[in-house]
């Protein structure tokens, strides 16, 4: 690299805050002027770039051990959210497994909703929190009965204000029924005669219809953070929440990685993996370098979609037959490779270790030839 191109390259390097603080301390103690300080920063950047990793270093192995060893110290625990009975948030090792296994069904999906400046008050926050909580038919009725004599279902809402919403919800979600409004109840009549078990299924289907709020938001709690009012939810529906005018779309987030990738893109999903993994580790008092987690996040999102670390994700995409056989389902991979006449080129670490060959990492990446001086 030429001197000019190296200079341009070093200008783009951003040093960690800790190193910048140390440079400031040194500059003050040595009483360096601005030109000397800039020269010091450039020299530190040069050393920093050359010291990030050694050629041939097995960074994947180092990242795996650096995360897994502290993770074995984690406790299997849950944390009660805001003191509300029955609501538990997944933390510790179970949450870490959820992240790295890229599970689509989370035990506790959550959202943190920030409001735009004009709605950032306690009154607006409480009103919005109430508005987004999902309300199903079963939440707004006194009773629902099956009239076996007339083969219909009768619904008795708490108040007449819910009549229109219930009727509209049934008409939009259930076919083959006729809905009529009576003075004190709503009558649901199937267009064809149904058996008792079929009427029971229809009743359960009606009870689960969402008539108000945002689908998936089970609960919402308002809290103050600094000068801002924030809404934490149990349940997640990022796409619909971002459509509200009250919501600050640049700050609002969910802990669902797949939903983030679908709504905001793969880069946002990568950042969420890093944030959630680091938060989970730090809550347990574990000090893991963020660069190890960044490497895992990069690997999980490399193909443009979120893949788990496992046989159905990253491990299953390896080209080496022996490496896949080493991880899980040994016989399946070996039989499939023999049937397809596949060959292993022995380029990776695991397959070389298996056969007792020096892998091309570390000191194994070079061939050293020593030539002894000839005797005079």
C-alpha positions, 0 to 999 in steps of 0.5 A: 500500500502506497504512503498516500493510500495508507494515509487515506485508509487511516483517515477512515479508521475509527478508534474505540472511545477508550483508546481516544481517552487514553490519547487525550490523557497522554497529550495533556501529560506530554503537553502536545500541540495539535499537530503532534497530537494528530501525528500520535493519533495516526501512529496509534491508528496504524498500530491498531489496524495491524494489531486487530488480528494476526494472519491466520488466526482462528477467529471463529474458534476464539469467538466461540470459546469467548462466548460459550465459556462465560455463557456456561456460568449463566443461571436459568432465570426469569424476571418479573416485568414491572411487578405484574403477576403472570408476566415473565420476561426471558433472560439469561441462558434461555434468552441467549439460546433464543437469539443464537438459535434464531427462534421464530416463536419467542417465549416473551416477545416485547417492544419498546415504543418511543413517542414523537415529541408532540405526544411525549407526555404522560397523558398521551403515553397512557392513552396510546398504551390503552389504544394499542392493547389487543382486545378480543371478543372474549375480553369485552363480553359478559357471556356467550352461549350456544342455543341448541334449540335454534342452532345458533350462538348468542353473545352478550357484550359488556356494553352497547358500544362493543356491538358494532365492533363485534359484528364487524369482526365476525363478518370480516373473519368468519364465513358462512354465518349471519350476524344480527343485532338484538336489543341485549345480545348479538345473534350468530346463525350458521347458514347451514346446520352445524353439529354440537362439536362444530358449534363449539369450534365456531364459538371458540373461533369467535372468542379469539377474534381481535376487535380492537387494538393491535394484534399481538400486543397483550399488555402495555406499561408506561414508564419514564426514562429521563425526560421521555415517556416510553411504552413497554409491551408484552407482545410484538407487532412492529409493522402495525405499531410503526404506522401510528402517527404518535410513534417515533419510528427511528427509536421504536424497536422489538426483540423479535429478530425475524420481525425486525429483518422483515420490516426494517431489513437484514442490517437492522436484524444484525444490529439487534442480534448484537444488542440483545446478545450483549444486553443478555450477557451484561445482565448476568455480569459477564464481560464478553468483547463485543467483536466476538458477538459481532462476528457471530451476528455477521455470520448469521446474517451473511446470506441476506436472511437470519440463520440459526447457529445449528444444523439447519442454519450455519453449520448445515451450510458448510461445504465440508462433509466431515465438518457437517458430520462432526456437528450432528447427524453423522451417519446421515451426512456420510451416507448422503455424501457417499451416495452423491460421490462428494469429496472433502477438500480438507480446507477447514479446521475441524476436518483436518484435526479429525484426520490428524493433519495440521490445519491451515491456521496459526503457525500451520498457515506457513511453510518454514524452510531452514537452510543450514550454512554449508561447512567451510 
